[in-house]
Amino acid sequence: MAKLKKGQPRQQEQQQPFDATFKAWIKEQAPEILPLLLPGATYVEEIDVEVIKPTMRVDRVFRIIYQGKQYILHIEFESGPGNDMPARLLVYNALLYYQYKLPVISIIIYPFRTKMVESPLRVTKEEQELLTFHFLTLPLFELEAERYVREHALCMYPLLPTMQGADHRLIKQAMDELVAHYQNNEAMLAQQFVWMELLLERTDTISLEEKDEIWKELKMYDPLWEESPRVQRTRAESAIQTAQRMLILFVKLRFPDLAELAEEQLIQIKSLDALNFLAQKVYTAPDEETVRWLLTPPAA
């Protein structure tokens, strides 16, 4: 029986709110964001990854025009080290190419300082190179926040806390611009500030003194997102996604043979109470057969 490695679920749990934040952020304003992540790219459409095979737990996929040709752009957000990421990217890249018959550009976006994987991935047999897979990496923590404010790239403002040079004066300027831009859309404004707040909490590119000043500015808008149904719904969805992935991770680590069943069944449960109840049963289950029974839906 595979044993649960100490610290793994907690690390995954800590990363989930940030992963959900980045997925929501890029989904809201993809046409504006993609050319900033991949200069020269033009958004065409977002691809529904839910219709892709269950093994495809990708973050975001888009169809783009790049250098005059159509491509698939696959983006993964990594909040911590992940040595197996190149191999996962290769799987995603191959499946996307197989399904859409278009070349696939893969990018890993790192918001926080961490050990990054290096491109390319090379698979060799003795002296023979069997496969070479190139991908891109984008460390947000190496970008200059002032550039995006100078260019008034509002779609990037929620990510400013992850970047270099993001002091309280620059963030205040960005917040003022967001308030003016979204003056008729309080829900969207609240969402921008929620994202900014989540990233500010984790980032190490801003000193504690500067963080305190930024918190003071953000706290002025607390009632805005506390009263926003959309923000509350987003937080609820994020909690459900976190519960789903935590339970999937636990099953994968303890009962690897049930990994596919867990993914197929747990992503269909949209109630946090139901997920928490099931989690209690799974965590205390004595053996694999009991967990299989818990995860198997009743016959119609």
C-alpha positions in Angstrom: 0.0 0.0 0.0 1.4 3.4 -1.0 2.0 5.7 2.0 1.0 9.3 2.1 4.1 11.4 2.1 4.4 13.9 4.9 3.6 17.4 3.8 2.3 16.7 0.3 -1.4 17.4 0.8 -0.7 20.6 2.8 1.6 21.9 0.0 -1.1 21.1 -2.6 -3.7 22.8 -0.5 -1.6 25.9 -0.1 -1.2 26.1 -3.9 -4.8 25.6 -4.9 -6.2 29.1 -4.1 -3.4 30.6 -6.2 -4.0 28.2 -9.1 -7.7 29.0 -9.0 -6.9 32.7 -8.9 -4.7 32.6 -12.0 -7.1 30.5 -14.0 -10.0 32.9 -13.2 -7.8 35.9 -13.9 -6.8 34.8 -17.4 -10.2 33.6 -18.3 -11.8 37.0 -17.7 -9.6 39.0 -20.0 -7.8 36.5 -22.3 -7.8 38.7 -25.4 -5.9 41.4 -23.6 -3.7 39.2 -21.5 -2.4 36.6 -24.1 -0.4 39.2 -26.2 1.4 40.3 -23.0 2.3 36.8 -22.1 3.3 35.8 -25.6 4.2 39.0 -27.6 2.8 38.8 -31.1 0.0 36.4 -30.2 -3.7 37.2 -31.0 -6.5 35.5 -29.1 -9.0 33.6 -31.3 -11.0 31.5 -28.7 -10.7 29.6 -25.5 -10.8 25.8 -25.8 -13.1 23.9 -23.4 -10.7 21.6 -21.6 -13.6 19.8 -19.9 -14.2 17.9 -23.2 -10.6 16.6 -23.3 -9.8 13.2 -21.9 -9.9 12.9 -18.1 -6.1 12.7 -17.9 -5.9 16.3 -19.2 -6.1 18.3 -16.0 -4.8 21.4 -17.8 -5.1 25.0 -16.6 -6.0 27.0 -19.7 -5.9 26.3 -23.4 -6.5 28.8 -26.2 -6.5 29.0 -30.0 -4.3 31.9 -31.2 -2.8 33.5 -34.2 1.0 33.8 -33.8 3.4 35.1 -36.5 0.6 34.7 -39.1 -0.3 31.1 -38.3 -2.8 29.3 -36.1 -1.5 27.6 -32.9 -2.8 26.1 -29.7 -1.5 28.0 -26.6 -1.4 25.9 -23.4 -0.7 27.7 -20.1 0.1 26.1 -16.8 0.4 28.1 -13.5 2.9 26.7 -11.0 3.0 28.1 -7.5 5.8 25.8 -6.3 8.5 23.4 -7.5 7.3 20.6 -9.8 10.1 18.4 -11.2 7.6 16.3 -13.2 6.2 19.3 -15.0 8.2 18.9 -18.3 6.9 15.3 -18.6 3.3 16.5 -17.9 3.6 19.3 -20.4 4.8 16.8 -23.0 1.7 14.6 -22.4 -0.6 17.7 -22.6 1.2 19.0 -25.7 1.0 15.7 -27.6 -2.7 15.1 -26.7 -3.6 18.7 -27.8 -1.7 18.3 -31.0 -3.5 14.9 -31.6 -6.9 16.5 -31.0 -6.5 19.8 -32.9 -3.8 19.0 -35.4 -2.1 22.4 -34.7 1.3 23.1 -33.3 1.1 23.6 -29.5 3.0 26.3 -27.6 3.4 25.4 -23.9 4.1 28.0 -21.2 4.7 27.6 -17.5 3.9 30.8 -15.5 5.7 31.0 -12.2 4.1 33.8 -10.0 6.3 33.2 -6.9 10.0 32.7 -6.4 10.7 28.9 -6.6 12.8 26.4 -8.4 11.9 26.4 -12.1 12.2 23.5 -14.5 14.4 24.1 -17.6 13.6 23.7 -21.2 14.1 21.5 -23.2 13.1 18.1 -21.9 15.4 15.5 -23.5 14.8 11.8 -23.5 17.8 9.7 -24.5 18.9 6.1 -24.9 22.6 5.9 -24.2 24.0 8.3 -26.7 20.9 8.5 -28.9 18.5 11.4 -28.4 15.0 10.0 -28.7 13.0 13.1 -28.1 13.5 16.9 -27.5 10.6 18.9 -26.2 10.8 22.7 -25.9 8.6 24.8 -23.7 8.5 28.4 -22.4 8.8 29.7 -18.8 7.6 33.1 -17.5 8.6 34.0 -14.0 6.3 36.9 -12.9 8.6 37.6 -10.0 11.3 38.8 -12.4 9.0 41.2 -14.3 8.9 45.0 -13.6 5.6 46.2 -12.3 6.2 49.8 -13.3 6.2 48.8 -17.0 2.6 47.6 -16.9 1.4 50.6 -15.0 3.2 52.9 -17.4 1.5 51.1 -20.3 -1.8 51.1 -18.5 -2.1 47.3 -19.0 -5.1 47.0 -16.6 -5.5 43.3 -17.3 -2.1 42.8 -15.6 -2.8 44.9 -12.5 -4.0 42.0 -10.3 -0.6 40.4 -10.8 1.4 43.5 -9.8 2.1 42.2 -6.2 4.1 39.3 -7.7 6.4 41.6 -9.6 9.5 43.6 -8.9 9.1 47.3 -7.8 5.5 47.0 -6.7 5.5 49.5 -3.8 2.4 50.9 -2.2 2.4 54.1 -4.4 2.4 52.1 -7.6 -0.3 49.7 -6.3 -2.4 52.7 -5.2 -2.1 54.2 -8.7 -3.1 50.9 -10.2 -6.1 50.6 -7.8 -7.3 54.1 -8.7 -7.2 53.3 -12.4 -9.1 50.1 -11.8 -11.7 52.0 -9.8 -12.2 54.5 -12.6 -12.3 51.7 -15.3 -14.8 49.5 -13.5 -16.9 52.3 -12.0 -20.0 50.7 -13.5 -19.1 47.1 -12.7 -18.5 46.7 -8.9 -18.4 42.9 -9.2 -15.5 43.0 -11.6 -13.7 45.6 -9.6 -14.1 43.5 -6.4 -12.7 40.5 -8.3 -9.6 42.4 -9.3 -8.9 43.4 -5.7 -9.6 39.9 -4.4 -7.0 38.5 -6.8 -4.5 41.3 -5.8 -5.1 40.6 -2.1 -4.5 36.8 -2.5 -1.2 37.4 -4.3 0.0 40.1 -1.9 -0.3 37.6 0.9 2.0 35.1 -0.7 4.5 37.2 -2.6 8.1 37.9 -1.4 8.8 40.7 -3.9 7.3 43.3 -1.5 8.7 44.2 1.9 6.5 43.8 5.0 6.4 47.6 5.5 5.1 48.1 1.9 2.6 45.2 2.3 1.2 46.9 5.4 0.6 50.1 3.4 -1.0 48.2 0.5 -3.2 46.3 3.0 -4.5 49.7 4.3 -5.6 50.7 0.8 -7.2 47.3 0.0 -9.1 47.2 3.3 -11.0 50.3 2.3 -12.7 48.2 -0.3 -13.6 45.2 2.0 -17.3 45.9 1.9 -17.2 45.9 -1.9 -16.3 42.2 -2.2 -18.0 41.1 0.9 -21.3 42.3 -0.5 -20.7 41.0 -4.1 -22.6 37.8 -5.0 -20.2 37.1 -7.8 -17.1 37.3 -5.5 -18.9 35.1 -2.9 -19.7 32.6 -5.7 -16.1 32.6 -6.9 -14.8 31.9 -3.4 -17.3 29.1 -3.0 -16.2 27.6 -6.4 -12.6 27.9 -5.4 -13.3 26.0 -2.1 -15.0 23.2 -4.0 -12.1 22.9 -6.5 -9.7 22.8 -3.6 -11.7 20.0 -1.8 -11.9 18.0 -5.0 -8.2 18.2 -5.8 -7.2 17.4 -2.2 -9.3 14.3 -2.1 -8.1 13.2 -5.6 -4.5 13.7 -4.4 -5.1 11.6 -1.3 -6.6 8.8 -3.3 -3.7 8.9 -5.9 -1.1 8.7 -3.1 -2.7 6.0 -1.0 -4.6 4.0 -3.7 -2.9 4.6 -7.1 -5.1 2.1 -8.9 -8.2 4.3 -8.0 -6.7 7.5 -9.3 -8.7 7.6 -12.6 -12.0 6.6 -10.8 -11.4 9.4 -8.3 -10.9 12.0 -11.0 -13.9 10.9 -12.9 -16.3 10.9 -9.9 -15.1 13.7 -7.7 -15.1 16.4 -10.3 -18.8 15.8 -10.7 -19.5 16.7 -7.0 -20.3 20.4 -6.8 -21.3 20.5 -3.1 -18.7 21.4 -0.5 -20.6 19.6 2.2 -20.9 16.5 0.2 -17.2 16.5 -0.6 -16.2 17.1 3.0 -18.5 14.2 4.1 -17.0 11.9 1.5 -13.5 13.0 2.4 -14.1 11.9 6.0 -15.2 8.5 4.8 -12.3 8.1 2.4 -9.7 9.2 4.9 -10.8 6.6 7.4 -11.5 3.8 5.0 -9.6 0.6 6.0 -8.8 -0.6 2.5 -8.9 0.0 -1.3 -12.1 -1.9 -1.9 -14.0 0.3 0.6 -12.7 3.4 -1.1 -13.7 2.0 -4.5 -17.2 1.4 -3.2 -17.4 4.9 -1.8 -16.3 6.4 -5.1 -18.6 4.3 -7.3 -21.9 5.9 -8.0 -25.0 3.7 -7.2 -26.5 1.8 -10.2 -29.4 3.5 -11.8 
